[in-house]
Amino acid sequence: GAWLGDGTSKAAQITTADPEILMRIEGEGDAAALQARLRTLGVLGQKHIPMQYLRASEGQRRALLAGLLDTDGTVTNGGAVQFCV
């Protein structure tokens, strides 16, 4: 989710100042391994939510949503959560 929100479409790169996101991305392995994973998912060069994630377990869908909200989400003064695509 974080890569979909703040990542570079054509590479396994992400731009963020959030140390927690950086630690989690680095924990997934080196850039070559991440790029191979993104290519396998079919998102490298064309960002989208892969169909298998839409049918994944609740935990996986929550993790995807958390990454998207961490990078492109906001909470309004009224407490509503918003996501901008």
Residue pairs with C-beta under 8 A, 6 or more apart in sequence:
1 63
1 64
1 65
1 66
1 67
1 68
1 69
1 70
1 71
2 14
2 16
2 21
2 24
2 25
2 67
2 68
2 70
2 71
3 12
3 14
3 25
3 34
3 38
3 43
3 67
4 43
4 47
4 49
4 64
4 67
4 68
4 71
5 67
5 68
5 70
5 71
5 72
6 14
6 15
6 16
6 21
6 71
6 72
7 13
7 14
7 15
7 47
8 14
8 15
9 44
9 45
9 46
9 47
10 44
10 45
11 31
11 35
11 44
12 31
12 32
12 34
12 35
12 38
12 44
13 31
14 21
14 22
14 25
16 22
16 71
18 70
21 67
21 70
21 71
25 34
28 34
28 37
35 44
38 44
41 50
41 52
42 50
43 50
49 64
53 60
53 61
53 64
54 61
56 64
68 83
69 81
69 83
72 83
72 84
72 85
73 81
73 82
73 83
73 84
74 81
74 82
74 83
74 84
75 81
75 82
76 82
